[in-house]
Each structure stands twice: as structure tokens, then as C-alpha cells.
Amino acid sequence: MLEKLQIVKQRFDEVSDLIIQPDIITDQKRYVALNREYKDLRILMDKREQYIELSNNLAEAEEIISDGSDSEMVEMAKMQYDEAKTGIPVLEEEIKVLLIPKDPEDAKNAVVELRAGTGGDEASIFAGDLFRMYTKYCEGRGWRVDTVDFSEGTNGGFKEIQFEVSGDDVYGTLKFEAGVHRVQRVPQTETQGRVHTSAATVMVFPEAEEFDVEINPKDVRIDFFCSSGPGGQSVNTTYSAVRLTHEPTGLVAQCQDQKSQHKNKEKAFKVLRSRLYDLELAKKMEEDAALRGTMVTSGDRSAKIRTYNYPQGRVTDHRIGLTLYDLSNIVNGDIQKIIDELQLAENTEKLKASNDVI
């Protein structure tokens, strides 16, 4: 373990030196990447210090116990020995997970898109419930949520809504939410009291920086139109909303959330970049998933990943067979326990894959 950590320390020292070099600071793409790497390596360096300390404590305790000349010291050494003997395996498991190569996308902000699926008005209401759930979760994490574009449902909720989430390791956390979410409950419009199943699709894109994707302006058709929805009279009378169409791929991104046409255009380009970036990323995710035989983060947006059953107060994540009878808290934003289990499952798969390679 110490040999592996020594290699990591060499890289940490190298990165520490690189991020203060003038030519690196002026290269924005490389500087951002190195800063992210430095942050990850710093965590490993802290674990390395703990590991060295526990290893030294173990060796020292063994020496005192084998000497046996001072009974009081031997008793203290036995406690130190037990503490180190228990702590080292736990620390080794933590370090093994940290040594798994991190996806460079995980540290990025994210663009999230919710779309009502089968179920008519009830599906739109459910998409609104999911938006509320994610908003509450993000606020609890101290992340910022900005709406980009939305289309309201006829009976509440949203036919479609897009929003940006900014903060630490956003994409690496929210990527597990991508897929089809189903709800089983009695709709407000149901007079017979029958349980219906409706669905909504969640898409999560890593927010692409300008240096991640280069868009040729000639490839983009820009349309301006009047915004709809809340925001005062000026929203509906000025051509502030922006729709971008990337003609080579047919991808569309639009924004009507801001009163300024310039700000809407800026946000729409950010979403378009993220969509183009996601096209390539989705291919990679599918290849990785096929390689590992996993559905935890496969990039397959048609996969039914989770069911929210209201009559039983149950939420089931089908990818890992996790069922929690805590629906009211989960729909109020308490989804961390689900994400933790999904991250654990993915890390276990990655760890197994890296051991198989070795």
C-alpha cells in the first residue's frame, strides 16, 4: 500500500509544482484540470499521513510488547496495537476506493432536464415533483440551481424543464439520476380511486466549458421569440427568448428564463455545448457499462431506474435492488442514501475491474 501511495506522492509533488508555473496558469484548460487533480490528490495525501502514523504505531507497539520489561507500558502498547490493527484495514479500503481513477467529468457542474413521459397530466405533475425533489436536495448540499427553460403542464407541473446546478462534484453525484423514473399513485383527476403508473425522464449532462467543445457559429441557427410564463408584461412582449439549432446534429437548446436576450443566448449556448459534449460522453458510458456489465451509470436513458409507490410509501431503485420505505422524505429531497448506495455499487464494480486487470 505504501508503495502505491509513494507513487501518488510523487505525482502530488509534481502537480503542486506545475500549478504555480506561469505557462500553466495561462493555459486555462490545463490549469483547471490540474487544480482538480491537486484537490483529489490532497485527500489521498491526508490518508497517506494517517496510514503512516498507524503503521508506525503498530510497529512501536509490537516492539514494546515483545520487550515486555515494563508491564504498564505493555498494557498501553496493547491498546495502541489493537487500535492500529483495527484502523489499518479500514483505512486501506478507503484508500483503495480513492485510488480508483476518477472520472474527470465528475467535478463538473451539471445541466438537468426533466421530461414528462407516459401518463398525461399526471406525468407533468410528477415531473414537477421531481424538480422540487432535486431543488430541495441541491439546496441542502449548498448547490445553486438556475432554471434555463420550461414548459408548464396543463394541470400543474412541467411538460419539460431544464436547470443548471453549480457546486462541488455536482455531475459526479447527479449522474446516477439519469433514466426513467416511474410513479404509482392515485392521480388527483381519478374519480374511481385507481392507482395509475406515470413516468418522467431525467437527463443529466456535465456542463461543458468553452474549451471542452468548439462550436462553429456557422453551424448554429439562432431564433428569437417572446418568452412565456411568469415574469411580468415585458416577458411576453419582447423577443428576449433564444432558441439555438445546431444544424449538423439537429440538437436544439433554448432559454427564456432571463429578461435579457444576451443572457438567454449565453445560457442557451452553455446548454448546447453540454448537449454536444454529452453525445460523446454517452457513447463512452455505454462502452464502459458494457465492459463492466453494469447499469448503475450506463447512459441508457430508456432504462427504468426507479419507482415511487405512494400507496406503500416505497421507493425502489431497480439497478441495485434497493427498496426504502421512506417515500415522504425522499420526495422532499432526502435522496442522499440512494446516491450513496449507487456510488458504492459503482466503486465496487470499478474496484473489481481494476483488480481483474492487475
Wavefront OBJ file of the C-alpha trace (Angstrom):
o trace
v 0.000 0.000 0.000
v 2.817 2.430 0.909
v 4.499 1.774 -2.450
v 1.293 2.799 -4.279
v 0.938 5.870 -2.073
v 4.565 6.823 -2.725
v 3.811 6.901 -6.468
v 0.802 9.120 -5.702
v 3.003 11.411 -3.582
v 5.424 11.834 -6.478
v 2.522 12.899 -8.702
v 1.179 15.203 -5.961
v 4.578 16.933 -5.677
v 4.705 17.245 -9.468
v 1.189 18.760 -9.685
v 1.943 21.108 -6.748
v 4.884 22.460 -8.716
v 3.025 22.647 -12.049
v 0.040 24.720 -10.844
v 2.288 27.639 -9.905
v 4.069 27.749 -13.284
v 3.174 30.868 -15.358
v 2.711 28.915 -18.613
v 0.242 26.548 -16.873
v -1.732 29.421 -15.311
v -2.238 30.969 -18.764
v -3.453 27.635 -20.212
v -6.967 27.649 -18.748
v -7.921 24.094 -19.724
v -4.775 22.541 -18.230
v -4.848 24.776 -15.155
v -8.451 23.774 -14.311
v -7.651 20.068 -14.827
v -4.517 20.243 -12.647
v -6.363 22.077 -9.878
v -8.993 19.333 -9.813
v -6.267 16.690 -9.722
v -4.491 18.545 -6.907
v -7.700 18.590 -4.850
v -8.182 14.804 -5.280
v -4.524 14.025 -4.549
v -4.611 16.203 -1.425
v -7.262 13.877 0.053
v -5.031 10.881 -0.676
v -2.049 12.623 0.919
v -4.028 13.115 4.125
v -4.934 9.409 4.115
v -1.263 8.574 3.490
v -0.262 10.533 6.620
v -2.854 8.633 8.655
v -1.658 5.309 7.221
v 1.993 6.034 8.033
v 1.054 7.089 11.562
v -0.973 3.912 12.206
v 1.780 1.707 10.694
v 4.389 3.360 12.921
v 2.125 2.953 15.967
v 1.697 -0.741 15.160
v 5.458 -1.314 14.809
v 6.166 0.623 18.021
v 3.512 -1.332 19.961
v 4.856 -4.679 18.723
v 8.351 -3.688 19.864
v 7.211 -2.727 23.381
v 5.074 -5.898 23.731
v 7.937 -8.165 22.621
v 10.301 -6.430 25.056
v 7.825 -6.899 27.936
v 10.071 -5.290 30.583
v 7.568 -2.605 31.650
v 4.107 -4.050 32.386
v 2.420 -0.626 32.400
v 3.937 0.253 29.020
v 2.915 -3.161 27.681
v -0.736 -2.524 28.627
v -0.683 0.837 26.830
v 1.079 -0.758 23.868
v -1.630 -3.457 23.619
v -4.305 -0.745 23.355
v -2.227 1.050 20.711
v -1.717 -2.266 18.876
v -5.468 -3.073 18.844
v -6.319 0.440 17.636
v -3.806 0.261 14.782
v -4.715 -3.334 13.884
v -8.394 -2.313 13.593
v -7.754 1.024 11.878
v -5.315 -0.085 9.160
v -7.706 -2.430 7.213
v -10.472 0.211 7.313
v -8.048 2.852 6.040
v -6.755 0.507 3.337
v -10.297 0.026 1.983
v -10.817 3.818 1.927
v -7.507 4.290 0.101
v -8.355 1.549 -2.443
v -11.546 3.409 -3.365
v -9.680 6.731 -3.578
v -7.056 5.112 -5.842
v -9.748 4.216 -8.392
v -9.187 6.654 -11.289
v -11.809 9.408 -11.038
v -13.952 10.337 -13.979
v -12.745 13.843 -14.926
v -16.368 14.802 -15.654
v -17.475 14.179 -12.052
v -16.193 17.522 -10.759
v -18.185 19.496 -13.337
v -21.435 21.380 -12.833
v -24.488 19.783 -14.444
v -27.428 20.589 -16.704
v -30.503 18.576 -15.715
v -33.535 18.075 -17.934
v -36.840 16.593 -16.800
v -39.464 15.498 -19.318
v -42.953 14.207 -18.641
v -43.418 10.777 -20.200
v -46.420 8.447 -20.348
v -49.323 9.412 -18.110
v -50.649 12.722 -19.491
v -51.279 15.435 -16.881
v -50.177 13.142 -14.057
v -46.750 12.719 -15.749
v -46.354 16.520 -15.864
v -47.284 16.778 -12.188
v -44.733 14.053 -11.411
v -42.018 15.924 -13.378
v -42.841 18.939 -11.182
v -42.492 16.752 -8.071
v -39.072 15.549 -9.273
v -37.979 19.154 -9.907
v -38.992 20.057 -6.357
v -37.174 16.978 -5.005
v -33.937 17.853 -6.819
v -34.188 21.541 -5.908
v -34.508 20.678 -2.219
v -31.648 18.161 -2.434
v -29.359 20.670 -4.175
v -30.199 23.425 -1.696
v -29.342 21.014 1.133
v -25.924 20.442 -0.483
v -25.343 24.178 -0.798
v -25.534 23.982 -4.607
v -27.039 26.706 -6.771
v -29.998 25.889 -9.043
v -30.798 28.119 -12.059
v -33.765 27.431 -14.334
v -32.872 27.595 -18.043
v -36.136 26.760 -19.807
v -39.513 25.195 -19.034
v -42.881 24.288 -20.492
v -45.688 24.085 -17.943
v -48.209 21.239 -17.847
v -51.918 21.938 -18.307
v -52.803 20.758 -14.777
v -49.598 21.781 -12.979
v -46.029 20.581 -13.052
v -43.958 20.649 -16.233
v -44.054 19.008 -19.627
v -40.346 19.788 -19.679
v -37.915 21.766 -17.529
v -34.168 22.377 -17.749
v -31.981 23.729 -14.968
v -28.299 24.217 -14.207
v -26.750 23.058 -10.927
v -23.487 24.631 -9.760
v -21.282 23.467 -6.885
v -18.688 20.838 -5.928
v -18.762 17.437 -7.687
v -22.290 18.044 -8.998
v -22.209 15.836 -12.099
v -20.470 13.002 -10.240
v -23.416 12.960 -7.820
v -26.410 13.680 -10.041
v -25.375 11.425 -12.966
v -26.940 8.492 -11.074
v -30.370 10.118 -11.508
v -30.379 9.778 -15.309
v -33.060 7.448 -16.639
v -36.809 6.832 -16.447
v -38.500 7.441 -13.077
v -41.966 5.929 -12.508
v -44.661 6.948 -10.056
v -47.524 4.731 -8.890
v -50.346 6.633 -7.170
v -53.955 7.745 -7.453
v -53.986 10.884 -9.670
v -55.877 13.970 -8.452
v -58.138 13.673 -11.507
v -59.005 9.985 -10.835
v -62.571 9.612 -9.543
v -62.503 5.823 -9.091
v -59.518 5.837 -6.716
v -57.440 3.612 -9.014
v -53.639 3.619 -8.885
v -52.040 4.789 -12.143
v -48.437 4.457 -13.318
v -46.858 7.530 -14.905
v -43.296 8.290 -15.897
v -40.791 11.084 -16.353
v -37.339 11.019 -17.930
v -34.350 12.592 -16.177
v -31.315 13.570 -18.266
v -28.109 14.821 -16.667
v -25.314 16.417 -18.732
v -21.902 17.553 -17.474
v -21.699 21.293 -18.082
v -19.137 21.767 -20.842
v -16.618 24.585 -20.668
v -15.909 26.600 -23.806
v -12.582 24.795 -24.200
v -14.319 21.368 -23.988
v -16.426 21.892 -27.124
v -15.727 24.216 -30.022
v -18.881 25.292 -31.859
v -18.627 26.804 -35.312
v -21.041 29.812 -35.331
v -21.910 28.996 -38.963
v -23.378 25.679 -37.772
v -25.862 27.336 -35.411
v -29.216 28.860 -36.402
v -30.387 31.448 -33.864
v -34.082 32.283 -33.435
v -35.527 34.895 -31.080
v -39.089 34.725 -29.729
v -41.306 36.060 -26.946
v -40.978 34.331 -23.586
v -43.962 32.701 -21.923
v -44.805 32.145 -18.278
v -44.321 34.336 -15.186
v -42.107 37.397 -15.222
v -44.266 40.460 -15.908
v -45.551 42.103 -19.082
v -42.100 42.630 -20.628
v -41.576 38.863 -20.760
v -44.353 38.373 -23.310
v -43.785 41.491 -25.427
v -40.011 41.435 -26.096
v -38.093 38.941 -28.177
v -35.809 38.001 -25.304
v -36.101 34.190 -25.537
v -33.457 32.427 -27.625
v -33.540 29.120 -29.490
v -30.333 27.624 -30.921
v -30.356 24.838 -33.509
v -27.084 23.019 -34.181
v -27.672 22.072 -37.808
v -25.071 19.257 -38.179
v -26.632 17.278 -35.294
v -30.149 18.726 -35.117
v -29.683 19.438 -31.392
v -31.793 22.302 -30.022
v -31.181 24.422 -26.932
v -33.296 27.333 -25.804
v -33.522 29.699 -22.864
v -36.280 32.097 -21.831
v -35.609 32.423 -18.106
v -33.753 35.750 -18.233
v -35.217 39.132 -19.245
v -32.039 39.911 -21.218
v -31.723 38.446 -24.722
v -27.939 38.402 -24.305
v -28.116 36.389 -21.057
v -30.595 33.940 -22.576
v -28.307 33.473 -25.572
v -25.329 32.874 -23.261
v -27.266 30.265 -21.246
v -28.584 28.550 -24.382
v -25.042 28.228 -25.781
v -23.945 26.720 -22.458
v -26.712 24.099 -22.745
v -25.910 23.424 -26.417
v -22.234 22.880 -25.577
v -23.243 20.490 -22.794
v -25.581 18.564 -25.124
v -22.840 18.155 -27.756
v -20.354 17.135 -25.083
v -22.874 14.643 -23.692
v -23.231 12.947 -27.107
v -19.615 11.826 -26.913
v -19.807 11.074 -23.198
v -22.925 8.873 -23.621
v -21.036 6.680 -26.123
v -18.157 6.301 -23.674
v -20.532 5.497 -20.788
v -22.266 2.789 -22.844
v -18.893 1.257 -23.757
v -17.772 1.340 -20.099
v -21.089 -0.139 -18.950
v -20.837 -2.966 -21.491
v -17.278 -3.641 -20.357
v -18.224 -3.833 -16.676
v -21.713 -5.293 -17.228
v -23.264 -2.508 -15.147
v -26.463 -0.491 -15.314
v -25.559 1.891 -12.476
v -24.497 4.661 -14.869
v -24.922 3.248 -18.359
v -26.068 6.347 -20.217
v -29.180 4.405 -21.304
v -31.967 6.964 -20.898
v -34.672 4.448 -21.769
v -33.837 2.327 -18.716
v -36.436 2.361 -15.922
v -34.278 3.111 -12.902
v -36.617 3.960 -10.026
v -40.241 3.574 -8.899
v -42.017 5.792 -6.352
v -45.000 3.832 -4.979
v -47.295 6.100 -2.956
v -49.828 3.518 -1.632
v -46.983 1.555 0.004
v -44.781 4.574 0.812
v -42.000 2.780 -1.055
v -39.143 3.844 -3.335
v -37.273 1.147 -5.280
v -34.080 1.657 -7.284
v -34.118 -1.210 -9.796
v -30.418 -1.032 -10.730
v -29.198 -2.236 -7.339
v -32.422 -3.725 -5.946
v -32.629 -1.123 -3.170
v -36.043 -0.574 -1.561
v -36.673 2.123 1.057
v -39.963 2.715 2.881
v -39.289 6.420 3.273
v -41.122 7.951 0.321
v -42.265 11.198 2.000
v -38.705 12.181 2.986
v -37.220 11.087 -0.346
v -39.643 13.171 -2.444
v -38.789 16.081 -0.137
v -35.158 15.903 -1.231
v -33.647 13.256 1.046
v -32.091 11.178 -1.759
v -28.526 11.036 -0.407
v -28.898 7.491 0.958
v -29.883 6.257 -2.528
v -26.984 8.080 -4.182
v -24.559 6.718 -1.554
v -25.632 3.147 -2.337
v -25.316 3.740 -6.094
v -21.851 5.260 -5.673
v -20.842 2.306 -3.505
v -22.084 -0.147 -6.162
v -20.199 1.683 -8.906
v -16.986 1.885 -6.857
v -17.237 -1.832 -6.053
v -17.533 -2.592 -9.781
v -14.590 -0.330 -10.623
v -12.501 -1.858 -7.837
v -13.270 -5.366 -9.102
v -12.404 -4.303 -12.665
v -9.067 -2.800 -11.562
v -8.236 -5.958 -9.562
v -9.094 -8.131 -12.583
v -6.685 -6.075 -14.701
v -3.967 -6.459 -12.073
l 1 2 3 4 5 6 7 8 9 10 11 12 13 14 15 16 17 18 19 20 21 22 23 24 25 26 27 28 29 30 31 32 33 34 35 36 37 38 39 40 41 42 43 44 45 46 47 48 49 50 51 52 53 54 55 56 57 58 59 60 61 62 63 64 65 66 67 68 69 70 71 72 73 74 75 76 77 78 79 80 81 82 83 84 85 86 87 88 89 90 91 92 93 94 95 96 97 98 99 100 101 102 103 104 105 106 107 108 109 110 111 112 113 114 115 116 117 118 119 120 121 122 123 124 125 126 127 128 129 130 131 132 133 134 135 136 137 138 139 140 141 142 143 144 145 146 147 148 149 150 151 152 153 154 155 156 157 158 159 160 161 162 163 164 165 166 167 168 169 170 171 172 173 174 175 176 177 178 179 180 181 182 183 184 185 186 187 188 189 190 191 192 193 194 195 196 197 198 199 200 201 202 203 204 205 206 207 208 209 210 211 212 213 214 215 216 217 218 219 220 221 222 223 224 225 226 227 228 229 230 231 232 233 234 235 236 237 238 239 240 241 242 243 244 245 246 247 248 249 250 251 252 253 254 255 256 257 258 259 260 261 262 263 264 265 266 267 268 269 270 271 272 273 274 275 276 277 278 279 280 281 282 283 284 285 286 287 288 289 290 291 292 293 294 295 296 297 298 299 300 301 302 303 304 305 306 307 308 309 310 311 312 313 314 315 316 317 318 319 320 321 322 323 324 325 326 327 328 329 330 331 332 333 334 335 336 337 338 339 340 341 342 343 344 345 346 347 348 349 350 351 352 353 354 355 356 357 358
